[in-house]
Amino acid sequence: MPYVNIRITEEGASAEQKRALIAGATRLLEEVLGKNPQTTVVVIDELPTDNWGIGGETVTERRSRDQ
C-alpha cells in the first residue's frame, strides 16, 4: 500500500486543488510503479508559514522581507 505525504503551507489551497493533488499523486504511482490506485493513500498536511523554515528563517519572515 503506497503512502504519499504532501506538505504545503497553509495558504488557502482549495478543495479542488487538493483533489487534483490526490488524484495526480495516485495516478503517478500507478503509471510509474504500477501501484494499485485503490490501495494508494495520499495525505496532505497544511502547515502555517511560521512552522516552515528555509535558510534559517520562517517562510513568514522571508515573505515579509521580500514584499
PyMOL Python script that loads the backbone (N, CA, C, O; Angstrom):
from pymol import cmd

cmd.read_pdbstr("""\
ATOM      1  N   MET A   1       0.839  -1.164   0.000  1.00  0.00           N
ATOM      2  CA  MET A   1       0.000   0.000   0.000  1.00  0.00           C
ATOM      3  C   MET A   1       0.895   1.241   0.000  1.00  0.00           C
ATOM      4  O   MET A   1       1.519   1.545   1.016  1.00  0.00           O
ATOM      5  N   PRO A   2       0.966   1.958  -1.114  1.00  0.00           N
ATOM      6  CA  PRO A   2       1.764   3.185  -1.153  1.00  0.00           C
ATOM      7  C   PRO A   2       1.152   4.261  -0.265  1.00  0.00           C
ATOM      8  O   PRO A   2      -0.068   4.376  -0.146  1.00  0.00           O
ATOM      9  N   TYR A   3       2.019   5.035   0.348  1.00  0.00           N
ATOM     10  CA  TYR A   3       1.614   6.142   1.201  1.00  0.00           C
ATOM     11  C   TYR A   3       2.375   7.380   0.740  1.00  0.00           C
ATOM     12  O   TYR A   3       3.606   7.380   0.705  1.00  0.00           O
ATOM     13  N   VAL A   4       1.648   8.426   0.387  1.00  0.00           N
ATOM     14  CA  VAL A   4       2.255   9.674  -0.065  1.00  0.00           C
ATOM     15  C   VAL A   4       1.852  10.764   0.914  1.00  0.00           C
ATOM     16  O   VAL A   4       0.675  10.913   1.241  1.00  0.00           O
ATOM     17  N   ASN A   5       2.838  11.528   1.381  1.00  0.00           N
ATOM     18  CA  ASN A   5       2.564  12.645   2.278  1.00  0.00           C
ATOM     19  C   ASN A   5       2.998  13.925   1.576  1.00  0.00           C
ATOM     20  O   ASN A   5       4.178  14.109   1.278  1.00  0.00           O
ATOM     21  N   ILE A   6       2.046  14.802   1.314  1.00  0.00           N
ATOM     22  CA  ILE A   6       2.307  16.085   0.669  1.00  0.00           C
ATOM     23  C   ILE A   6       2.197  17.154   1.739  1.00  0.00           C
ATOM     24  O   ILE A   6       1.188  17.241   2.438  1.00  0.00           O
ATOM     25  N   ARG A   7       3.229  17.961   1.866  1.00  0.00           N
ATOM     26  CA  ARG A   7       3.211  19.048   2.844  1.00  0.00           C
ATOM     27  C   ARG A   7       3.264  20.368   2.097  1.00  0.00           C
ATOM     28  O   ARG A   7       4.149  20.610   1.276  1.00  0.00           O
ATOM     29  N   ILE A   8       2.288  21.217   2.405  1.00  0.00           N
ATOM     30  CA  ILE A   8       2.215  22.533   1.792  1.00  0.00           C
ATOM     31  C   ILE A   8       1.978  23.568   2.877  1.00  0.00           C
ATOM     32  O   ILE A   8       1.518  23.244   3.972  1.00  0.00           O
ATOM     33  N   THR A   9       2.297  24.819   2.561  1.00  0.00           N
ATOM     34  CA  THR A   9       1.995  25.865   3.521  1.00  0.00           C
ATOM     35  C   THR A   9       0.499  26.128   3.509  1.00  0.00           C
ATOM     36  O   THR A   9      -0.181  25.963   2.496  1.00  0.00           O
ATOM     37  N   GLU A  10       0.021  26.535   4.648  1.00  0.00           N
ATOM     38  CA  GLU A  10      -1.404  26.755   4.868  1.00  0.00           C
ATOM     39  C   GLU A  10      -1.786  28.133   4.320  1.00  0.00           C
ATOM     40  O   GLU A  10      -1.810  29.129   5.042  1.00  0.00           O
ATOM     41  N   GLU A  11      -2.080  28.150   3.030  1.00  0.00           N
ATOM     42  CA  GLU A  11      -2.353  29.431   2.385  1.00  0.00           C
ATOM     43  C   GLU A  11      -3.578  29.364   1.484  1.00  0.00           C
ATOM     44  O   GLU A  11      -3.659  30.046   0.463  1.00  0.00           O
ATOM     45  N   GLY A  12      -4.518  28.537   1.881  1.00  0.00           N
ATOM     46  CA  GLY A  12      -5.794  28.544   1.191  1.00  0.00           C
ATOM     47  C   GLY A  12      -5.887  27.688  -0.054  1.00  0.00           C
ATOM     48  O   GLY A  12      -6.586  28.058  -0.998  1.00  0.00           O
ATOM     49  N   ALA A  13      -5.202  26.552  -0.086  1.00  0.00           N
ATOM     50  CA  ALA A  13      -5.409  25.628  -1.199  1.00  0.00           C
ATOM     51  C   ALA A  13      -6.873  25.206  -1.178  1.00  0.00           C
ATOM     52  O   ALA A  13      -7.403  24.818  -0.137  1.00  0.00           O
ATOM     53  N   SER A  14      -7.511  25.284  -2.322  1.00  0.00           N
ATOM     54  CA  SER A  14      -8.937  24.956  -2.388  1.00  0.00           C
ATOM     55  C   SER A  14      -9.146  23.444  -2.333  1.00  0.00           C
ATOM     56  O   SER A  14      -8.214  22.664  -2.526  1.00  0.00           O
ATOM     57  N   ALA A  15     -10.379  23.057  -2.067  1.00  0.00           N
ATOM     58  CA  ALA A  15     -10.725  21.632  -2.067  1.00  0.00           C
ATOM     59  C   ALA A  15     -10.446  21.027  -3.436  1.00  0.00           C
ATOM     60  O   ALA A  15      -9.980  19.892  -3.529  1.00  0.00           O
ATOM     61  N   GLU A  16     -10.726  21.772  -4.490  1.00  0.00           N
ATOM     62  CA  GLU A  16     -10.471  21.272  -5.846  1.00  0.00           C
ATOM     63  C   GLU A  16      -8.972  21.074  -6.093  1.00  0.00           C
ATOM     64  O   GLU A  16      -8.578  20.085  -6.711  1.00  0.00           O
ATOM     65  N   GLN A  17      -8.148  21.985  -5.626  1.00  0.00           N
ATOM     66  CA  GLN A  17      -6.703  21.828  -5.777  1.00  0.00           C
ATOM     67  C   GLN A  17      -6.201  20.610  -5.008  1.00  0.00           C
ATOM     68  O   GLN A  17      -5.334  19.882  -5.491  1.00  0.00           O
ATOM     69  N   LYS A  18      -6.738  20.391  -3.828  1.00  0.00           N
ATOM     70  CA  LYS A  18      -6.344  19.224  -3.040  1.00  0.00           C
ATOM     71  C   LYS A  18      -6.787  17.938  -3.727  1.00  0.00           C
ATOM     72  O   LYS A  18      -6.038  16.961  -3.764  1.00  0.00           O
ATOM     73  N   ARG A  19      -7.998  17.934  -4.270  1.00  0.00           N
ATOM     74  CA  ARG A  19      -8.454  16.758  -5.024  1.00  0.00           C
ATOM     75  C   ARG A  19      -7.519  16.468  -6.188  1.00  0.00           C
ATOM     76  O   ARG A  19      -7.199  15.312  -6.463  1.00  0.00           O
ATOM     77  N   ALA A  20      -7.075  17.539  -6.882  1.00  0.00           N
ATOM     78  CA  ALA A  20      -6.165  17.371  -8.020  1.00  0.00           C
ATOM     79  C   ALA A  20      -4.818  16.814  -7.567  1.00  0.00           C
ATOM     80  O   ALA A  20      -4.242  15.970  -8.254  1.00  0.00           O
ATOM     81  N   LEU A  21      -4.306  17.270  -6.426  1.00  0.00           N
ATOM     82  CA  LEU A  21      -3.057  16.729  -5.895  1.00  0.00           C
ATOM     83  C   LEU A  21      -3.195  15.248  -5.572  1.00  0.00           C
ATOM     84  O   LEU A  21      -2.324  14.447  -5.912  1.00  0.00           O
ATOM     85  N   ILE A  22      -4.284  14.890  -4.918  1.00  0.00           N
ATOM     86  CA  ILE A  22      -4.509  13.490  -4.543  1.00  0.00           C
ATOM     87  C   ILE A  22      -4.631  12.617  -5.791  1.00  0.00           C
ATOM     88  O   ILE A  22      -4.008  11.558  -5.876  1.00  0.00           O
ATOM     89  N   ALA A  23      -5.428  13.060  -6.750  1.00  0.00           N
ATOM     90  CA  ALA A  23      -5.604  12.290  -7.989  1.00  0.00           C
ATOM     91  C   ALA A  23      -4.292  12.180  -8.751  1.00  0.00           C
ATOM     92  O   ALA A  23      -3.958  11.114  -9.270  1.00  0.00           O
ATOM     93  N   GLY A  24      -3.546  13.283  -8.821  1.00  0.00           N
ATOM     94  CA  GLY A  24      -2.289  13.280  -9.570  1.00  0.00           C
ATOM     95  C   GLY A  24      -1.237  12.376  -8.954  1.00  0.00           C
ATOM     96  O   GLY A  24      -0.552  11.643  -9.668  1.00  0.00           O
ATOM     97  N   ALA A  25      -1.101  12.421  -7.632  1.00  0.00           N
ATOM     98  CA  ALA A  25      -0.126  11.563  -6.954  1.00  0.00           C
ATOM     99  C   ALA A  25      -0.503  10.094  -7.115  1.00  0.00           C
ATOM    100  O   ALA A  25       0.362   9.246  -7.333  1.00  0.00           O
ATOM    101  N   THR A  26      -1.787   9.800  -7.009  1.00  0.00           N
ATOM    102  CA  THR A  26      -2.266   8.427  -7.182  1.00  0.00           C
ATOM    103  C   THR A  26      -1.987   7.936  -8.595  1.00  0.00           C
ATOM    104  O   THR A  26      -1.500   6.822  -8.788  1.00  0.00           O
ATOM    105  N   ARG A  27      -2.299   8.770  -9.581  1.00  0.00           N
ATOM    106  CA  ARG A  27      -2.073   8.421 -10.989  1.00  0.00           C
ATOM    107  C   ARG A  27      -0.583   8.210 -11.275  1.00  0.00           C
ATOM    108  O   ARG A  27      -0.216   7.278 -11.990  1.00  0.00           O
ATOM    109  N   LEU A  28       0.267   9.063 -10.725  1.00  0.00           N
ATOM    110  CA  LEU A  28       1.710   8.944 -10.933  1.00  0.00           C
ATOM    111  C   LEU A  28       2.237   7.610 -10.419  1.00  0.00           C
ATOM    112  O   LEU A  28       3.017   6.946 -11.103  1.00  0.00           O
ATOM    113  N   LEU A  29       1.816   7.212  -9.219  1.00  0.00           N
ATOM    114  CA  LEU A  29       2.267   5.929  -8.682  1.00  0.00           C
ATOM    115  C   LEU A  29       1.768   4.754  -9.528  1.00  0.00           C
ATOM    116  O   LEU A  29       2.464   3.751  -9.687  1.00  0.00           O
ATOM    117  N   GLU A  30       0.571   4.892 -10.060  1.00  0.00           N
ATOM    118  CA  GLU A  30       0.039   3.836 -10.928  1.00  0.00           C
ATOM    119  C   GLU A  30       0.839   3.767 -12.227  1.00  0.00           C
ATOM    120  O   GLU A  30       1.231   2.683 -12.658  1.00  0.00           O
ATOM    121  N   GLU A  31       1.081   4.920 -12.850  1.00  0.00           N
ATOM    122  CA  GLU A  31       1.768   4.948 -14.142  1.00  0.00           C
ATOM    123  C   GLU A  31       3.238   4.566 -14.049  1.00  0.00           C
ATOM    124  O   GLU A  31       3.742   3.838 -14.904  1.00  0.00           O
ATOM    125  N   VAL A  32       3.926   5.042 -13.032  1.00  0.00           N
ATOM    126  CA  VAL A  32       5.374   4.828 -12.937  1.00  0.00           C
ATOM    127  C   VAL A  32       5.728   3.506 -12.273  1.00  0.00           C
ATOM    128  O   VAL A  32       6.643   2.810 -12.714  1.00  0.00           O
ATOM    129  N   LEU A  33       5.007   3.159 -11.217  1.00  0.00           N
ATOM    130  CA  LEU A  33       5.364   1.967 -10.445  1.00  0.00           C
ATOM    131  C   LEU A  33       4.353   0.837 -10.551  1.00  0.00           C
ATOM    132  O   LEU A  33       4.564  -0.241  -9.996  1.00  0.00           O
ATOM    133  N   GLY A  34       3.254   1.076 -11.259  1.00  0.00           N
ATOM    134  CA  GLY A  34       2.237   0.039 -11.394  1.00  0.00           C
ATOM    135  C   GLY A  34       1.456  -0.222 -10.123  1.00  0.00           C
ATOM    136  O   GLY A  34       0.916  -1.314  -9.942  1.00  0.00           O
ATOM    137  N   LYS A  35       1.386   0.762  -9.239  1.00  0.00           N
ATOM    138  CA  LYS A  35       0.687   0.573  -7.967  1.00  0.00           C
ATOM    139  C   LYS A  35      -0.825   0.666  -8.150  1.00  0.00           C
ATOM    140  O   LYS A  35      -1.322   1.403  -9.001  1.00  0.00           O
ATOM    141  N   ASN A  36      -1.529  -0.087  -7.345  1.00  0.00           N
ATOM    142  CA  ASN A  36      -2.984  -0.119  -7.395  1.00  0.00           C
ATOM    143  C   ASN A  36      -3.546   1.168  -6.800  1.00  0.00           C
ATOM    144  O   ASN A  36      -3.315   1.449  -5.623  1.00  0.00           O
ATOM    145  N   PRO A  37      -4.281   1.957  -7.588  1.00  0.00           N
ATOM    146  CA  PRO A  37      -4.829   3.204  -7.054  1.00  0.00           C
ATOM    147  C   PRO A  37      -5.802   2.991  -5.898  1.00  0.00           C
ATOM    148  O   PRO A  37      -5.984   3.887  -5.073  1.00  0.00           O
ATOM    149  N   GLN A  38      -6.423   1.828  -5.828  1.00  0.00           N
ATOM    150  CA  GLN A  38      -7.393   1.555  -4.761  1.00  0.00           C
ATOM    151  C   GLN A  38      -6.739   1.377  -3.400  1.00  0.00           C
ATOM    152  O   GLN A  38      -7.410   1.453  -2.371  1.00  0.00           O
ATOM    153  N   THR A  39      -5.429   1.141  -3.389  1.00  0.00           N
ATOM    154  CA  THR A  39      -4.730   0.970  -2.113  1.00  0.00           C
ATOM    155  C   THR A  39      -3.715   2.078  -1.853  1.00  0.00           C
ATOM    156  O   THR A  39      -2.942   1.999  -0.898  1.00  0.00           O
ATOM    157  N   THR A  40      -3.711   3.102  -2.690  1.00  0.00           N
ATOM    158  CA  THR A  40      -2.784   4.223  -2.518  1.00  0.00           C
ATOM    159  C   THR A  40      -3.394   5.258  -1.577  1.00  0.00           C
ATOM    160  O   THR A  40      -4.521   5.714  -1.769  1.00  0.00           O
ATOM    161  N   VAL A  41      -2.629   5.608  -0.569  1.00  0.00           N
ATOM    162  CA  VAL A  41      -3.062   6.589   0.432  1.00  0.00           C
ATOM    163  C   VAL A  41      -2.295   7.886   0.202  1.00  0.00           C
ATOM    164  O   VAL A  41      -1.069   7.872   0.097  1.00  0.00           O
ATOM    165  N   VAL A  42      -3.009   9.004   0.125  1.00  0.00           N
ATOM    166  CA  VAL A  42      -2.389  10.316  -0.012  1.00  0.00           C
ATOM    167  C   VAL A  42      -2.887  11.204   1.124  1.00  0.00           C
ATOM    168  O   VAL A  42      -4.092  11.332   1.342  1.00  0.00           O
ATOM    169  N   VAL A  43      -1.955  11.811   1.839  1.00  0.00           N
ATOM    170  CA  VAL A  43      -2.287  12.701   2.948  1.00  0.00           C
ATOM    171  C   VAL A  43      -1.685  14.066   2.647  1.00  0.00           C
ATOM    172  O   VAL A  43      -0.519  14.167   2.267  1.00  0.00           O
ATOM    173  N   ILE A  44      -2.482  15.112   2.817  1.00  0.00           N
ATOM    174  CA  ILE A  44      -1.995  16.475   2.639  1.00  0.00           C
ATOM    175  C   ILE A  44      -1.946  17.141   4.008  1.00  0.00           C
ATOM    176  O   ILE A  44      -2.963  17.258   4.691  1.00  0.00           O
ATOM    177  N   ASP A  45      -0.752  17.575   4.401  1.00  0.00           N
ATOM    178  CA  ASP A  45      -0.572  18.328   5.641  1.00  0.00           C
ATOM    179  C   ASP A  45      -0.387  19.791   5.261  1.00  0.00           C
ATOM    180  O   ASP A  45       0.466  20.125   4.439  1.00  0.00           O
ATOM    181  N   GLU A  46      -1.189  20.655   5.864  1.00  0.00           N
ATOM    182  CA  GLU A  46      -1.050  22.090   5.650  1.00  0.00           C
ATOM    183  C   GLU A  46      -0.422  22.711   6.895  1.00  0.00           C
ATOM    184  O   GLU A  46      -0.956  22.586   7.997  1.00  0.00           O
ATOM    185  N   LEU A  47       0.694  23.369   6.712  1.00  0.00           N
ATOM    186  CA  LEU A  47       1.434  23.930   7.831  1.00  0.00           C
ATOM    187  C   LEU A  47       1.415  25.451   7.784  1.00  0.00           C
ATOM    188  O   LEU A  47       1.544  26.038   6.710  1.00  0.00           O
ATOM    189  N   PRO A  48       1.254  26.092   8.934  1.00  0.00           N
ATOM    190  CA  PRO A  48       1.366  27.543   8.964  1.00  0.00           C
ATOM    191  C   PRO A  48       2.765  27.959   8.502  1.00  0.00           C
ATOM    192  O   PRO A  48       3.738  27.243   8.736  1.00  0.00           O
ATOM    193  N   THR A  49       2.858  29.103   7.854  1.00  0.00           N
ATOM    194  CA  THR A  49       4.165  29.550   7.349  1.00  0.00           C
ATOM    195  C   THR A  49       5.153  29.819   8.484  1.00  0.00           C
ATOM    196  O   THR A  49       6.361  29.833   8.249  1.00  0.00           O
ATOM    197  N   ASP A  50       4.664  30.034   9.715  1.00  0.00           N
ATOM    198  CA  ASP A  50       5.567  30.172  10.866  1.00  0.00           C
ATOM    199  C   ASP A  50       6.211  28.839  11.248  1.00  0.00           C
ATOM    200  O   ASP A  50       7.217  28.821  11.956  1.00  0.00           O
ATOM    201  N   ASN A  51       5.643  27.732  10.789  1.00  0.00           N
ATOM    202  CA  ASN A  51       6.165  26.400  11.117  1.00  0.00           C
ATOM    203  C   ASN A  51       6.980  25.800   9.982  1.00  0.00           C
ATOM    204  O   ASN A  51       7.266  24.603   9.998  1.00  0.00           O
ATOM    205  N   TRP A  52       7.356  26.606   9.000  1.00  0.00           N
ATOM    206  CA  TRP A  52       8.112  26.127   7.841  1.00  0.00           C
ATOM    207  C   TRP A  52       9.314  27.040   7.683  1.00  0.00           C
ATOM    208  O   TRP A  52       9.161  28.245   7.483  1.00  0.00           O
ATOM    209  N   GLY A  53      10.499  26.478   7.773  1.00  0.00           N
ATOM    210  CA  GLY A  53      11.700  27.298   7.692  1.00  0.00           C
ATOM    211  C   GLY A  53      12.549  26.986   6.485  1.00  0.00           C
ATOM    212  O   GLY A  53      12.646  25.836   6.057  1.00  0.00           O
ATOM    213  N   ILE A  54      13.164  28.019   5.938  1.00  0.00           N
ATOM    214  CA  ILE A  54      14.097  27.894   4.815  1.00  0.00           C
ATOM    215  C   ILE A  54      15.267  28.824   5.107  1.00  0.00           C
ATOM    216  O   ILE A  54      15.070  30.005   5.393  1.00  0.00           O
ATOM    217  N   GLY A  55      16.472  28.297   5.035  1.00  0.00           N
ATOM    218  CA  GLY A  55      17.650  29.137   5.211  1.00  0.00           C
ATOM    219  C   GLY A  55      17.720  29.828   6.560  1.00  0.00           C
ATOM    220  O   GLY A  55      18.236  30.941   6.657  1.00  0.00           O
ATOM    221  N   GLY A  56      17.210  29.187   7.604  1.00  0.00           N
ATOM    222  CA  GLY A  56      17.320  29.726   8.947  1.00  0.00           C
ATOM    223  C   GLY A  56      16.242  30.717   9.337  1.00  0.00           C
ATOM    224  O   GLY A  56      16.329  31.330  10.401  1.00  0.00           O
ATOM    225  N   GLU A  57      15.227  30.889   8.500  1.00  0.00           N
ATOM    226  CA  GLU A  57      14.137  31.788   8.853  1.00  0.00           C
ATOM    227  C   GLU A  57      12.813  31.188   8.406  1.00  0.00           C
ATOM    228  O   GLU A  57      12.770  30.329   7.526  1.00  0.00           O
ATOM    229  N   THR A  58      11.736  31.654   9.024  1.00  0.00           N
ATOM    230  CA  THR A  58      10.427  31.122   8.658  1.00  0.00           C
ATOM    231  C   THR A  58      10.003  31.653   7.293  1.00  0.00           C
ATOM    232  O   THR A  58      10.493  32.680   6.824  1.00  0.00           O
ATOM    233  N   VAL A  59       9.091  30.934   6.679  1.00  0.00           N
ATOM    234  CA  VAL A  59       8.535  31.389   5.406  1.00  0.00           C
ATOM    235  C   VAL A  59       7.831  32.727   5.605  1.00  0.00           C
ATOM    236  O   VAL A  59       7.881  33.592   4.731  1.00  0.00           O
ATOM    237  N   THR A  60       7.174  32.900   6.754  1.00  0.00           N
ATOM    238  CA  THR A  60       6.508  34.167   7.054  1.00  0.00           C
ATOM    239  C   THR A  60       7.513  35.322   7.002  1.00  0.00           C
ATOM    240  O   THR A  60       7.240  36.352   6.387  1.00  0.00           O
ATOM    241  N   GLU A  61       8.672  35.154   7.645  1.00  0.00           N
ATOM    242  CA  GLU A  61       9.698  36.193   7.647  1.00  0.00           C
ATOM    243  C   GLU A  61      10.231  36.462   6.242  1.00  0.00           C
ATOM    244  O   GLU A  61      10.395  37.615   5.844  1.00  0.00           O
ATOM    245  N   ARG A  62      10.499  35.398   5.498  1.00  0.00           N
ATOM    246  CA  ARG A  62      11.037  35.555   4.137  1.00  0.00           C
ATOM    247  C   ARG A  62      10.060  36.318   3.256  1.00  0.00           C
ATOM    248  O   ARG A  62      10.450  37.212   2.505  1.00  0.00           O
ATOM    249  N   ARG A  63       8.797  35.958   3.356  1.00  0.00           N
ATOM    250  CA  ARG A  63       7.802  36.607   2.501  1.00  0.00           C
ATOM    251  C   ARG A  63       7.588  38.058   2.914  1.00  0.00           C
ATOM    252  O   ARG A  63       7.363  38.915   2.059  1.00  0.00           O
ATOM    253  N   SER A  64       7.656  38.344   4.208  1.00  0.00           N
ATOM    254  CA  SER A  64       7.524  39.726   4.672  1.00  0.00           C
ATOM    255  C   SER A  64       8.677  40.579   4.149  1.00  0.00           C
ATOM    256  O   SER A  64       8.479  41.716   3.719  1.00  0.00           O
ATOM    257  N   ARG A  65       9.865  40.023   4.193  1.00  0.00           N
ATOM    258  CA  ARG A  65      11.063  40.732   3.742  1.00  0.00           C
ATOM    259  C   ARG A  65      11.032  40.973   2.235  1.00  0.00           C
ATOM    260  O   ARG A  65      11.445  42.033   1.764  1.00  0.00           O
ATOM    261  N   ASP A  66      10.544  39.989   1.481  1.00  0.00           N
ATOM    262  CA  ASP A  66      10.573  40.056   0.024  1.00  0.00           C
ATOM    263  C   ASP A  66       9.479  40.922  -0.574  1.00  0.00           C
ATOM    264  O   ASP A  66       9.476  41.157  -1.782  1.00  0.00           O
ATOM    265  N   GLN A  67       8.559  41.399   0.237  1.00  0.00           N
ATOM    266  CA  GLN A  67       7.455  42.212  -0.312  1.00  0.00           C
ATOM    267  C   GLN A  67       7.818  43.658  -0.418  1.00  0.00           C
ATOM    268  O   GLN A  67       7.003  44.468  -0.859  1.00  0.00           O
TER     269      GLN A  67
END
""", "prot")
cmd.dss("prot")
cmd.show_as("cartoon", "prot")
cmd.util.cbc("prot")
cmd.orient("prot")
